[in-house]
Amino acid sequence: MEAKTDRRKAIQDYKSRKTPRGIFSARVGTSGPAWVGSSPNLDAAQNGLWFQLRLGTHRNRPLQEEWLRSGEAAFSFEILEQLDDDVNPLALHDLLKERRAHWLTRLNAQPV
């Protein structure tokens, strides 16, 4: 009986966890070209981006070409800004778009 309640507790904890949301960058080296993106789930952002690049199916051709030219080892993934957990879900899309534009300008980067 105890194992069943532990499992239920684990499921409940998983469903109630907060996923980090915000802005990220993919960059070649420390001073190379940068690409900036936003995600409602930063935990999954790098995995999804790297997966598409490894397959050669990313829709951003310059990013994909740089990946093929430089290789995976040359790229770094950085979380630039994480939004607060209390952001209104209705405003999330607009806020991510606004903050992404800020970072694109600040880093002189291209969109992911």
Contacts in CASP RR format, 6 or more apart in sequence:
PFRMAT RR
TARGET T0000
AUTHOR 0000-0000-0000
METHOD contacts of the structure
MODEL  1
MEAKTDRRKAIQDYKSRKTPRGIFSARVGTSGPAWVGSSPNLDAAQNGLW
FQLRLGTHRNRPLQEEWLRSGEAAFSFEILEQLDDDVNPLALHDLLKERR
AHWLTRLNAQPV
18 85 0 8 1.000
19 40 0 8 1.000
19 41 0 8 1.000
19 42 0 8 1.000
19 43 0 8 1.000
20 41 0 8 1.000
20 42 0 8 1.000
20 43 0 8 1.000
20 79 0 8 1.000
20 82 0 8 1.000
20 83 0 8 1.000
21 39 0 8 1.000
21 40 0 8 1.000
21 41 0 8 1.000
21 42 0 8 1.000
21 82 0 8 1.000
21 83 0 8 1.000
21 87 0 8 1.000
21 92 0 8 1.000
21 96 0 8 1.000
22 38 0 8 1.000
22 39 0 8 1.000
22 40 0 8 1.000
22 42 0 8 1.000
22 79 0 8 1.000
22 80 0 8 1.000
22 81 0 8 1.000
22 82 0 8 1.000
22 83 0 8 1.000
22 96 0 8 1.000
22 99 0 8 1.000
23 36 0 8 1.000
23 37 0 8 1.000
23 38 0 8 1.000
23 79 0 8 1.000
23 80 0 8 1.000
23 81 0 8 1.000
23 96 0 8 1.000
23 99 0 8 1.000
23 100 0 8 1.000
23 103 0 8 1.000
24 36 0 8 1.000
24 37 0 8 1.000
24 38 0 8 1.000
24 39 0 8 1.000
24 42 0 8 1.000
24 45 0 8 1.000
24 46 0 8 1.000
24 77 0 8 1.000
24 78 0 8 1.000
24 79 0 8 1.000
24 80 0 8 1.000
25 34 0 8 1.000
25 35 0 8 1.000
25 36 0 8 1.000
25 37 0 8 1.000
25 77 0 8 1.000
25 78 0 8 1.000
25 80 0 8 1.000
25 103 0 8 1.000
25 107 0 8 1.000
25 109 0 8 1.000
26 34 0 8 1.000
26 35 0 8 1.000
26 49 0 8 1.000
26 63 0 8 1.000
26 75 0 8 1.000
26 76 0 8 1.000
26 77 0 8 1.000
26 112 0 8 1.000
27 33 0 8 1.000
27 34 0 8 1.000
27 35 0 8 1.000
27 75 0 8 1.000
27 76 0 8 1.000
27 78 0 8 1.000
28 34 0 8 1.000
28 66 0 8 1.000
28 70 0 8 1.000
28 74 0 8 1.000
28 75 0 8 1.000
29 74 0 8 1.000
29 75 0 8 1.000
29 76 0 8 1.000
30 76 0 8 1.000
33 62 0 8 1.000
33 66 0 8 1.000
33 109 0 8 1.000
33 110 0 8 1.000
34 107 0 8 1.000
34 108 0 8 1.000
34 109 0 8 1.000
34 110 0 8 1.000
35 60 0 8 1.000
35 63 0 8 1.000
35 109 0 8 1.000
35 110 0 8 1.000
35 111 0 8 1.000
35 112 0 8 1.000
36 80 0 8 1.000
36 100 0 8 1.000
36 103 0 8 1.000
36 104 0 8 1.000
36 107 0 8 1.000
36 109 0 8 1.000
36 110 0 8 1.000
36 111 0 8 1.000
36 112 0 8 1.000
37 45 0 8 1.000
37 100 0 8 1.000
37 103 0 8 1.000
37 111 0 8 1.000
37 112 0 8 1.000
38 96 0 8 1.000
38 97 0 8 1.000
38 99 0 8 1.000
38 100 0 8 1.000
39 45 0 8 1.000
39 96 0 8 1.000
40 92 0 8 1.000
40 96 0 8 1.000
42 79 0 8 1.000
42 82 0 8 1.000
45 77 0 8 1.000
46 77 0 8 1.000
49 58 0 8 1.000
49 77 0 8 1.000
49 112 0 8 1.000
50 72 0 8 1.000
50 77 0 8 1.000
52 58 0 8 1.000
53 63 0 8 1.000
53 64 0 8 1.000
53 67 0 8 1.000
53 72 0 8 1.000
53 75 0 8 1.000
54 72 0 8 1.000
56 64 0 8 1.000
56 67 0 8 1.000
56 68 0 8 1.000
58 64 0 8 1.000
58 67 0 8 1.000
60 110 0 8 1.000
60 111 0 8 1.000
60 112 0 8 1.000
62 110 0 8 1.000
63 110 0 8 1.000
63 112 0 8 1.000
67 75 0 8 1.000
80 103 0 8 1.000
81 99 0 8 1.000
81 103 0 8 1.000
83 92 0 8 1.000
83 95 0 8 1.000
83 96 0 8 1.000
83 99 0 8 1.000
87 95 0 8 1.000
100 111 0 8 1.000
103 109 0 8 1.000
104 110 0 8 1.000
104 111 0 8 1.000
END
